[in-house]
Amino acid sequence: MITDIQYVVDNTGSKISVILPFMEWEKLNLEYQKLQKKMEIMLGIQSSMMEIKEAKKTGVKLQTLTDFLDEN
């Protein structure tokens, strides 16, 4: 886990910044990037599900997976 964390405080003692070892920063940044990608995928799935639901309501015919794969 994270060790050797240092805090920078203002005149009132409130924490305003954090200093941590570079390798810990790299680990945190990599994990953050992975979570961002996961969120992007999940939001795309959510959007697709909403599109399917709306298409069913309105009777709009959506492209099938087979049709999509045949295009490429």
Order of alpha helices (4+ residues) and beta strands (2+ residues): beta-beta-alpha-alpha
